[in-house]
Amino acid sequence: MVTQSDKFRQDQQPAFVLHSYPFRETSLIVEAYSRDHGRVALVARGARRPKSSLRGVLLPFQPLLLSWTGRRELRTLTHAEWQGAYAPLKGRALICGFYLNELLLKLLPRDDPHERLFAIYQGTLAALGGGADQFALLRRFEIELLRELGYAVILDRDVERDEPVARERSYVYVIERGPVRGGDAPRNGVELSGQTLIDMQSGIFASAVTQQQSRALMRTLINHYLVDQVLHTRQLLRDLQDL
């Protein structure tokens, strides 16, 4: 017999902690990203007590199995199980990890599952821990995140002429539309070369020009969809770049 409480119980959901903060005297609020339920807010009662089984488990960047109950916006965490370690993120890679988490917190609606995006997030964390190129990882994740959320990030076609992007031409990327050949475009877009668009579509960020232009484009697009929200980790990454 299925009880009323069983309907709102989720057991052993693959998940990651995006952020946590103290709640009352001994508890935590945990913002988690789960594979099957998307972003969920959980109260971990007593998690800050010295002998709590949750203490030391609810850490970011580590794969977990989480169980919870409830149907309201804030649910109750009932169990958390560690699922093996990823290589620890250090230095700039750690800030990159927090940047990914902040993007998910501010752009991903609650209870909106994206199984493919969850797998991309897993792979990106593992690659960051393995020392892969951070710039390329962040740009690829940003592109896939916006696409998964339903925002068309068109990189391979001139949307005005409906023809493939030519590597030798110059384009302007118009928000909510896509690339338009320079002479046909309004002035409020992001200027970039056809080669940059082709590189971005292929996930290749080796050239200095592609790096510069792709950073400008993705920053503009993400700012547009964030509306008035600020990404604090982006400023940290900028500060490191200036050192």
VOPAFI-48280 format. One line per field, with one value per residue: chain; residue number from 1; x, y, z of N, C-alpha, C in turn. Coordinates in steps of 0.02 Angstrom, whole numbers, plus 50000, padded with zeros to 5 digits. Layout:
BEGIN
c	A,...
k	NUM,...
n.east	X,...
n.north	Y,...
n.up	Z,...
ca.east	X,...
ca.north	Y,...
ca.up	Z,...
c.east	X,...
c.north	Y,...
c.up	Z,...
***
This chain:
BEGIN
c	A,A,A,A,A,A,A,A,A,A,A,A,A,A,A,A,A,A,A,A,A,A,A,A,A,A,A,A,A,A,A,A,A,A,A,A,A,A,A,A,A,A,A,A,A,A,A,A,A,A,A,A,A,A,A,A,A,A,A,A,A,A,A,A,A,A,A,A,A,A,A,A,A,A,A,A,A,A,A,A,A,A,A,A,A,A,A,A,A,A,A,A,A,A,A,A,A,A,A,A,A,A,A,A,A,A,A,A,A,A,A,A,A,A,A,A,A,A,A,A,A,A,A,A,A,A,A,A,A,A,A,A,A,A,A,A,A,A,A,A,A,A,A,A,A,A,A,A,A,A,A,A,A,A,A,A,A,A,A,A,A,A,A,A,A,A,A,A,A,A,A,A,A,A,A,A,A,A,A,A,A,A,A,A,A,A,A,A,A,A,A,A,A,A,A,A,A,A,A,A,A,A,A,A,A,A,A,A,A,A,A,A,A,A,A,A,A,A,A,A,A,A,A,A,A,A,A,A,A,A,A,A,A,A,A,A,A,A,A,A,A,A,A
k	1,2,3,4,5,6,7,8,9,10,11,12,13,14,15,16,17,18,19,20,21,22,23,24,25,26,27,28,29,30,31,32,33,34,35,36,37,38,39,40,41,42,43,44,45,46,47,48,49,50,51,52,53,54,55,56,57,58,59,60,61,62,63,64,65,66,67,68,69,70,71,72,73,74,75,76,77,78,79,80,81,82,83,84,85,86,87,88,89,90,91,92,93,94,95,96,97,98,99,100,101,102,103,104,105,106,107,108,109,110,111,112,113,114,115,116,117,118,119,120,121,122,123,124,125,126,127,128,129,130,131,132,133,134,135,136,137,138,139,140,141,142,143,144,145,146,147,148,149,150,151,152,153,154,155,156,157,158,159,160,161,162,163,164,165,166,167,168,169,170,171,172,173,174,175,176,177,178,179,180,181,182,183,184,185,186,187,188,189,190,191,192,193,194,195,196,197,198,199,200,201,202,203,204,205,206,207,208,209,210,211,212,213,214,215,216,217,218,219,220,221,222,223,224,225,226,227,228,229,230,231,232,233,234,235,236,237,238,239,240,241,242,243
n.east	50042,50032,50075,50023,50137,50237,50222,50288,50418,50587,50713,50886,50943,51050,51160,51228,51300,51267,51270,51273,51208,51202,51062,50950,50998,51074,51064,51068,51035,51026,51066,51040,51087,51005,50998,50873,50775,50815,50858,50849,50793,50846,50821,50938,50927,51003,51130,51245,51286,51412,51415,51336,51279,51277,51372,51516,51488,51405,51466,51526,51555,51570,51511,51351,51224,51065,50926,50758,50610,50447,50349,50345,50429,50544,50618,50643,50794,50839,50937,51108,51230,51395,51474,51601,51759,51796,51939,52012,51969,52074,52147,52133,52052,51960,51888,51832,51746,51656,51602,51531,51434,51369,51314,51218,51137,51081,51025,50956,50794,50699,50660,50670,50716,50864,50935,51039,51116,51154,51243,51340,51385,51441,51546,51620,51664,51746,51843,51898,51958,52053,52144,52119,52101,52046,51982,51920,51835,51745,51683,51622,51534,51451,51389,51319,51236,51151,51088,51023,50931,50844,50876,50917,51073,51146,51272,51322,51262,51218,51092,51014,51031,51015,51120,51272,51397,51539,51711,51799,51730,51658,51552,51405,51341,51178,51078,50955,50934,51050,51201,51239,51286,51411,51380,51243,51193,51124,51195,51209,51256,51372,51530,51615,51721,51695,51775,51790,51658,51645,51744,51690,51572,51627,51688,51819,51949,52076,52142,52198,52117,51992,51970,51962,51851,51748,51735,51686,51564,51493,51487,51405,51285,51251,51239,51126,51024,51031,50976,50955,51039,51195,51352,51458,51572,51624,51687,51792,51866,51902,51984,52090,52138,52193,52303
n.north	49940,50108,50248,50418,50494,50421,50456,50573,50548,50530,50422,50388,50473,50517,50652,50819,50935,51103,51219,51270,51326,51390,51346,51388,51326,51207,51153,51137,51222,51152,51172,51072,50982,50871,50719,50668,50755,50884,51046,51059,51114,51076,51039,50998,50924,50948,50934,51003,50963,50888,50745,50708,50606,50664,50759,50818,50750,50819,50898,51008,50964,50827,50665,50611,50510,50556,50561,50611,50690,50762,50893,51027,51185,51186,51044,50894,50826,50658,50562,50544,50489,50454,50438,50395,50472,50622,50694,50816,50988,51125,51287,51391,51302,51264,51383,51390,51279,51325,51428,51358,51301,51416,51466,51364,51378,51505,51507,51389,51331,51278,51104,51059,50945,50896,50779,50757,50875,50859,50751,50814,50911,50827,50769,50884,50927,50818,50831,50956,50925,50839,50918,50972,51089,51237,51352,51308,51210,51286,51369,51275,51216,51326,51351,51229,51230,51342,51299,51182,51239,51292,51404,51462,51440,51483,51443,51402,51452,51589,51683,51775,51762,51628,51532,51433,51479,51571,51552,51656,51774,51917,51933,51984,51944,51933,51953,51835,51800,51765,51735,51864,51925,52050,52175,52169,52180,52244,52370,52334,52210,52072,52075,51961,51837,51729,51616,51605,51574,51449,51378,51381,51308,51185,51160,51199,51291,51347,51455,51625,51730,51669,51634,51760,51820,51726,51724,51854,51845,51741,51795,51906,51844,51764,51862,51926,51829,51812,51928,52039,51980,51947,51873,51816,51736,51753,51877,51846,51759,51850,51935,51849,51829,51951,51956
n.up	50000,49954,50041,50085,50116,50051,49918,49905,49927,49889,49843,49854,49751,49620,49642,49665,49780,49766,49841,50012,50171,50340,50445,50564,50727,50716,50590,50407,50254,50098,49934,49804,49657,49564,49468,49419,49462,49449,49510,49683,49845,50006,50177,50293,50434,50589,50535,50565,50688,50791,50790,50685,50550,50428,50426,50349,50233,50148,50036,49907,49733,49739,49702,49755,49834,49866,49978,50007,50078,50053,49975,49959,49922,50002,50053,50154,50193,50207,50199,50153,50045,50008,49851,49804,49760,49671,49590,49693,49678,49652,49681,49539,49469,49567,49586,49460,49469,49567,49493,49393,49477,49523,49405,49380,49493,49473,49346,49320,49337,49482,49510,49379,49280,49193,49119,49028,49041,49173,49160,49081,49171,49271,49195,49166,49292,49326,49226,49256,49379,49331,49268,49141,49002,49063,49012,48890,48943,49022,48924,48840,48930,48963,48839,48817,48930,48908,48791,48837,48921,48834,48762,48610,48545,48415,48306,48186,48072,47965,48015,47951,47812,47799,47778,47783,47903,47853,47863,47834,47841,47928,48070,48163,48318,48360,48497,48547,48417,48327,48228,48111,47953,47949,47878,47872,47997,48154,48265,48396,48433,48461,48396,48293,48215,48073,48086,48224,48262,48198,48265,48396,48377,48354,48472,48495,48561,48541,48479,48509,48467,48452,48586,48648,48581,48598,48736,48757,48687,48757,48884,48861,48819,48932,49031,48980,49000,49135,49180,49305,49394,49477,49443,49556,49560,49435,49440,49526,49445,49346,49421,49451,49324,49299,49380
ca.east	50000,50070,50048,50028,50207,50277,50216,50333,50483,50635,50767,50950,50948,51116,51156,51286,51285,51287,51282,51239,51217,51172,50991,50938,51058,51114,51046,51091,50996,51068,51044,51068,51071,50994,50991,50805,50729,50843,50882,50803,50816,50836,50844,50975,50918,51057,51191,51303,51305,51475,51407,51288,51302,51280,51429,51573,51465,51372,51519,51520,51600,51576,51449,51314,51156,51025,50856,50721,50537,50414,50326,50351,50492,50598,50605,50683,50844,50836,50998,51157,51281,51452,51480,51669,51788,51827,52001,51995,51982,52119,52165,52087,52002,51909,51845,51793,51692,51605,51570,51480,51379,51331,51273,51160,51094,51047,50991,50915,50736,50690,50620,50673,50771,50900,50981,51099,51155,51184,51301,51391,51413,51485,51606,51659,51698,51800,51896,51931,52002,52106,52191,52104,52100,51989,51945,51878,51783,51693,51645,51579,51479,51405,51350,51272,51187,51100,51049,50979,50877,50799,50898,50953,51140,51160,51342,51343,51226,51198,51019,50981,51035,51005,51175,51324,51447,51601,51765,51836,51686,51645,51481,51382,51294,51121,51045,50890,50932,51109,51250,51217,51343,51424,51346,51170,51175,51121,51258,51209,51274,51442,51566,51661,51737,51668,51818,51772,51594,51658,51781,51644,51527,51667,51715,51891,51964,52149,52168,52189,52060,51931,51962,51939,51784,51700,51723,51642,51497,51459,51473,51347,51225,51234,51213,51058,50977,51032,50939,50989,51080,51267,51393,51515,51632,51653,51733,51852,51905,51932,52039,52146,52165,52231,52363
ca.north	50000,50170,50300,50486,50516,50387,50490,50631,50524,50513,50383,50376,50511,50544,50724,50857,50996,51166,51271,51258,51380,51372,51355,51381,51316,51148,51125,51168,51221,51126,51177,51014,50971,50799,50696,50656,50806,50950,51082,51054,51142,51026,51056,50943,50938,50924,50918,51039,50932,50852,50674,50696,50564,50706,50804,50797,50717,50868,50940,51018,50932,50756,50630,50587,50485,50592,50542,50665,50687,50827,50917,51100,51208,51163,50974,50870,50775,50602,50521,50564,50436,50472,50390,50395,50539,50654,50729,50880,51049,51170,51349,51418,51250,51267,51440,51369,51236,51367,51465,51312,51295,51479,51467,51320,51407,51566,51499,51328,51333,51220,51047,51057,50897,50894,50723,50766,50927,50829,50713,50863,50939,50775,50764,50946,50925,50769,50858,51008,50892,50806,50967,50990,51160,51267,51398,51270,51177,51334,51392,51219,51208,51382,51340,51173,51250,51384,51257,51138,51280,51312,51465,51442,51469,51464,51460,51375,51479,51659,51677,51822,51735,51556,51498,51417,51529,51567,51567,51717,51832,51946,51929,52012,51899,51971,51915,51806,51782,51726,51771,51899,51954,52117,52230,52162,52174,52304,52385,52318,52141,52056,52063,51904,51811,51664,51564,51597,51537,51379,51348,51371,51253,51123,51153,51209,51358,51352,51520,51682,51769,51631,51640,51828,51834,51680,51749,51913,51824,51703,51841,51946,51801,51745,51922,51938,51783,51823,51990,52083,51941,51956,51814,51836,51697,51780,51930,51813,51735,51909,51958,51803,51841,52014,51949
ca.up	50000,49949,50086,50060,50122,50001,49854,49904,49949,49836,49872,49820,49689,49605,49651,49689,49819,49734,49891,50076,50219,50404,50455,50636,50767,50700,50525,50346,50192,50045,49865,49771,49586,49557,49399,49398,49485,49440,49569,49739,49909,50058,50244,50324,50505,50633,50497,50594,50751,50784,50778,50631,50494,50368,50432,50308,50172,50104,50009,49834,49684,49753,49685,49812,49828,49916,49987,50040,50079,50050,49909,49957,49893,50046,50072,50209,50176,50254,50196,50103,50039,49966,49795,49776,49757,49613,49608,49724,49639,49688,49647,49489,49453,49618,49571,49401,49493,49598,49438,49365,49525,49524,49344,49389,49544,49451,49282,49316,49381,49526,49488,49306,49268,49129,49129,48986,49072,49233,49137,49060,49233,49299,49154,49172,49357,49322,49183,49295,49427,49295,49240,49072,48987,49098,48968,48845,48982,49041,48866,48818,48979,48955,48778,48828,48980,48876,48745,48875,48950,48780,48729,48549,48534,48346,48291,48122,48014,47960,48022,47905,47744,47804,47745,47831,47920,47815,47910,47817,47848,47994,48089,48226,48350,48385,48550,48531,48346,48307,48187,48050,47920,47975,47844,47878,48068,48195,48297,48468,48443,48476,48334,48295,48149,48055,48113,48295,48265,48179,48321,48452,48360,48358,48540,48492,48586,48543,48456,48554,48443,48471,48658,48664,48554,48628,48804,48752,48667,48809,48939,48841,48819,49000,49064,48956,49030,49208,49192,49353,49441,49470,49454,49598,49543,49373,49460,49553,49388,49315,49463,49441,49256,49300,49421
c.east	50044,50037,50057,50100,50252,50277,50267,50402,50526,50695,50826,50953,51020,51113,51224,51260,51311,51307,51246,51253,51180,51098,50977,51003,51103,51105,51077,51035,51044,51033,51078,51046,51066,50981,50918,50755,50756,50866,50829,50835,50797,50859,50875,50975,50975,51123,51253,51322,51368,51467,51357,51318,51308,51342,51488,51553,51438,51421,51509,51571,51612,51510,51417,51251,51116,50954,50821,50646,50510,50396,50330,50419,50552,50579,50654,50730,50843,50899,51043,51214,51334,51461,51549,51693,51808,51893,51983,52013,52022,52131,52112,52034,51945,51861,51802,51734,51637,51568,51515,51420,51336,51288,51210,51111,51052,51010,50944,50855,50733,50647,50615,50730,50799,50953,51045,51145,51189,51247,51358,51424,51461,51551,51651,51697,51757,51859,51933,51980,52061,52154,52179,52099,52037,51948,51896,51821,51727,51651,51598,51520,51428,51360,51298,51219,51132,51057,51001,50920,50830,50817,50941,51019,51163,51230,51362,51311,51216,51122,50981,50977,51021,51057,51230,51372,51510,51658,51800,51793,51682,51570,51468,51331,51240,51085,50974,50883,50990,51155,51218,51280,51350,51384,51271,51146,51166,51186,51263,51226,51348,51477,51614,51669,51701,51709,51803,51708,51604,51695,51735,51596,51562,51696,51790,51906,52039,52174,52152,52128,51994,51919,51933,51866,51731,51684,51675,51571,51460,51443,51411,51283,51203,51208,51141,51007,50977,50988,50979,51032,51154,51302,51456,51578,51663,51704,51797,51897,51938,51992,52101,52179,52210,52296,52425
c.north	50063,50223,50368,50511,50484,50423,50547,50612,50507,50480,50378,50408,50534,50620,50752,50915,51056,51219,51250,51316,51362,51388,51339,51362,51260,51121,51164,51171,51202,51136,51122,51012,50896,50780,50694,50710,50877,50981,51080,51085,51094,51054,50992,50955,50907,50912,50951,51012,50890,50778,50658,50654,50605,50751,50777,50762,50768,50920,50950,50976,50858,50722,50599,50551,50517,50564,50598,50652,50758,50847,50993,51119,51187,51094,50952,50815,50720,50560,50548,50513,50457,50418,50390,50465,50559,50684,50797,50939,51097,51233,51374,51366,51250,51325,51424,51325,51276,51409,51421,51308,51359,51487,51424,51350,51465,51559,51439,51333,51271,51167,51043,51011,50902,50840,50731,50820,50901,50790,50759,50894,50890,50772,50825,50948,50877,50796,50914,50978,50858,50853,50985,51066,51193,51313,51360,51236,51225,51356,51336,51211,51264,51372,51286,51191,51292,51344,51212,51176,51308,51376,51446,51478,51445,51489,51442,51406,51554,51658,51724,51793,51660,51518,51483,51475,51517,51590,51633,51780,51856,51946,51970,51964,51941,51928,51897,51788,51738,51767,51801,51930,52028,52173,52228,52170,52242,52313,52362,52245,52134,52040,52005,51876,51745,51607,51551,51557,51463,51343,51334,51313,51186,51111,51162,51282,51370,51421,51576,51723,51734,51637,51708,51839,51788,51700,51808,51893,51789,51747,51883,51905,51784,51804,51937,51893,51786,51883,52032,52045,51949,51889,51834,51799,51722,51836,51901,51789,51794,51934,51915,51815,51903,52009,51935
c.up	50000,49993,50054,50063,50071,49934,49848,49929,49888,49868,49825,49751,49678,49606,49671,49731,49780,49785,49955,50123,50283,50408,50528,50671,50742,50630,50467,50295,50136,49978,49826,49698,49576,49484,49376,49417,49478,49505,49624,49801,49964,50124,50273,50399,50545,50598,50525,50662,50741,50766,50722,50576,50430,50368,50391,50244,50122,50079,49934,49796,49698,49737,49747,49790,49884,49918,50025,50038,50074,49980,49904,49928,49935,50072,50126,50185,50229,50254,50141,50104,49988,49913,49763,49765,49686,49636,49637,49679,49682,49646,49599,49470,49504,49605,49509,49422,49526,49546,49406,49412,49527,49462,49353,49440,49516,49385,49279,49363,49426,49492,49412,49286,49197,49135,49088,49017,49136,49214,49115,49120,49266,49261,49160,49238,49355,49281,49218,49345,49394,49260,49167,49064,49015,49053,48924,48883,49001,48981,48842,48865,48971,48894,48789,48878,48947,48827,48781,48905,48897,48745,48669,48545,48466,48329,48220,48061,48021,47960,47975,47835,47741,47763,47796,47842,47880,47859,47897,47826,47920,48007,48152,48255,48384,48437,48530,48457,48326,48264,48124,48019,47937,47944,47852,47950,48101,48234,48370,48481,48460,48410,48343,48225,48136,48084,48187,48302,48249,48235,48380,48439,48368,48428,48543,48511,48592,48526,48504,48533,48462,48546,48677,48642,48585,48700,48803,48734,48724,48869,48924,48845,48890,49039,49044,48992,49106,49227,49243,49403,49425,49484,49493,49580,49478,49390,49490,49496,49352,49354,49455,49374,49256,49339,49379
***
